[in-house]
Every structure is written in structure tokens, then in C-alpha cells.
Amino acid sequence: MKETLLRKLREEFKYDLDQVAAKIDSSVEDYLEIENGGKRLDILQAAKLGDLYNINPRYLLELAESINYNFGSHSRTIYTQNYFEGKDEN
């Protein structure tokens, strides 16, 4: 399974699936489907995740090519084209 942007962010911020699912008022199963690319985020969910990860929600809606964020003493750029957000057709 390819790594997705949402999974990478969740792992970097060390959140559990249930924490992130609760943040967007979703079940863990529904959130996993979003995280694995089977379902798209809606605008409200993207806004809530943007708040959680302290990034602009448009990055999560695939409107930008990279994400820059600061977390504590860490600064990071994630290039979204390196991540798969959809069903793996292999």
C-alpha cells in the first residue's frame, strides 16, 4: 500500500486513528477510507484537519503542490506529488 499525505501527517504528529477520526466527527472506518484515498475529504473535514495539523486546508484538498509547516522546533516541507491519494490500480 502506498503512503498517503494524510497518513504521513498523522504519523509525523503521532496521532492515533481514533483521535483524527474524532476531530473530523467521523468513524475510524470512514476516516481510514479517506486516509487510504478511497474517499475524498469535504471542505469542513479539511478545515478541521488543517486546524489539527496547523496547515492550510487547501493542501489537503489537493489544491497545492507542497505543504510547509512548523511543529515545535521542526520545520518541514512535504511535496504532495510524492504521495498517492487514490485507489492503487496495481
C-alpha positions in Angstrom: 0.0 0.0 0.0 1.3 3.4 -0.9 1.8 6.1 1.7 -0.7 8.9 1.6 -0.3 12.5 2.6 -2.9 12.2 5.4 -1.2 9.1 6.8 2.2 10.8 6.7 0.9 13.8 8.6 -0.9 11.6 11.2 2.3 9.6 11.8 4.5 12.6 12.0 2.2 14.3 14.5 1.9 10.9 16.4 -1.9 10.9 16.4 -3.9 7.7 16.7 -6.6 6.9 14.1 -9.4 7.4 16.7 -8.1 10.9 17.6 -8.1 12.1 14.0 -11.4 10.4 13.2 -13.0 12.2 16.3 -11.5 15.5 15.2 -13.5 15.3 11.9 -16.6 13.8 13.5 -16.1 10.5 11.6 -15.8 6.8 12.5 -12.4 5.3 12.3 -13.5 3.2 9.4 -14.7 6.2 7.4 -11.5 8.1 8.2 -9.4 5.2 7.1 -11.2 5.2 3.8 -10.3 8.9 3.4 -6.8 8.4 4.5 -6.3 5.5 2.1 -7.7 7.5 -0.8 -10.9 5.7 -1.3 -13.0 8.7 -0.3 -12.3 12.5 -0.6 -12.3 15.0 2.3 -15.1 17.5 2.3 -14.4 21.2 3.0 -15.4 21.0 6.6 -13.2 17.9 7.3 -10.3 19.6 5.5 -10.7 22.7 7.7 -10.7 20.6 10.9 -7.6 18.6 9.8 -5.9 21.8 8.7 -6.5 23.1 12.3 -5.2 19.8 13.7 -2.0 19.9 11.7 -1.7 23.7 11.7 -1.7 23.9 7.9 -3.9 25.5 5.3 -6.7 23.1 4.4 -6.3 23.7 0.7 -3.2 21.5 0.9 -5.4 18.6 2.0 -7.9 19.3 -0.8 -5.1 18.8 -3.3 -5.0 22.4 -4.4 -1.3 22.9 -3.7 1.8 21.0 -4.6 3.6 21.2 -1.3 3.0 21.8 2.4 5.2 23.9 4.6 4.6 23.7 8.4 6.4 24.3 11.6 5.8 21.9 14.6 7.7 22.9 17.7 11.3 23.2 16.7 10.8 21.2 13.5 10.2 22.8 10.1 9.1 20.5 7.2 8.1 20.6 3.6 6.1 17.7 2.2 5.6 17.6 -1.6 2.2 16.3 -2.3 3.0 14.9 -5.7 5.1 12.3 -3.8 2.0 10.9 -2.1 -0.8 8.8 -3.5 -4.3 10.0 -2.8 -6.5 7.5 -4.6 -7.0 3.8 -5.2 -3.9 1.8 -6.1 -4.6 0.2 -9.5 -1.9 -2.5 -9.3 
